[in-house]
């Protein structure tokens, strides 16, 4: 299962989808599946029974495809900020969504 932070849920909830569809996090390319490199994307699509459902303030905001949820099990979806505000303040940093892998378990040493 993937964890989605409250900040990410709030940002995701601002996205509109065509009537009868939901916002989905799906694989958009299967080319690198053998190497574990699969491109992901947010798309509007049909809900599927085995999706991971993400809610914000009681409303469904995102569906994560089962394959993505399993592949990224333990990862966290969060808001990321890139760049600095412009010197005159007319433009802020770019804000988007990023996926952080789960923390690696600590390695045992001889001193442990």
N, C-alpha and C positions, 0 to 999 in steps of 0.2 A: 504494500500500500504506500502511496505517496502522501506526504504531509503538505498541506497548502497553508501558508501563514495567513493571518487575518488581513495583513496589508495587501498580499497578493489577491486574496478573495475580493477585497474592496475594489482593486483595480480591474480585475477580471469582470466584476459585476457591471462595469460601465460599458461593456461591449454588447452591441445589439446583434441579433441573429434573425434571419428571415423567419416568418411565422411558420410554426410546425417543426422547427429545427432547434437544436441545442448547440452550445459551444462545446467543442470536443478537443481533447489533446490526443492526437492520433499520429501513428507513423505516416510520413508522407513519402517515404522512399524505403524500399526493401532491399536496395542494392547492396548495402554493407552488412546485412543481417548475419552472415557467416563470421564476420570480424567483430560483431557487436556494435558496429557504427551505423545506427539508424537515425535518419533525420526525422525530427518531430515537428509538428506544427499545430496551431490552433485553427480549427476549421468549423464551419457550421455543418451539422449533419444530423442524422437520425439517432435518437437514443438507442442503446443496446442494453439488453437485459443484464449482461455481465459487466457493465461499466462500473468504475468507481465513481460515485456521485459526490460532488463537493457542493456544500451549501454555505450561504452567507446570509445572516440575519433571517433565517427561515426560508430562503429562496434558493433554488438550485441555480448555480452559476457556471458549473463546469462538469463535464463528463470526461473521465480518463479511460481510454480503451484498456481493456483487461491486459492485453499484451504489454502495453506501456507501463501500467501499474506494477505488473510482475517484474518487468525488466529493470525498472527503477525503484524497486522495493526499498524503502528506508530513506529515499531521497526527499528533499524539501524544495517546494516551489516557493520562491520569494521574489519580492520586488528588488530590482537592481538599478542603480543609478550610474550613468556614465558621463564623463566630462564635467566641466565646471560651468557655472553661470557666466554669461558674457559680461565683459567689464562694465557695460552700461546698464546691465540688469534686464535687457529686453528679451533675452533668451535664458531659460534655465537649463539645468543638466537634462540629458535624455533619460527617460524612465522606461523600464521594460520589465519583463519577467525572466527569471533565470531558474535553473534547476541545480541545486547543490547535491552532490552525491552524499551518501551516508558517511559519517565519520569512520575512519579506519580504526579497527580495534588496536589498542595499545599492544606493542610487542613486548613480550616478556624478556627480561634480561637475566643474567646470572645473579644480579643483585636483588631480583624480585622475590 
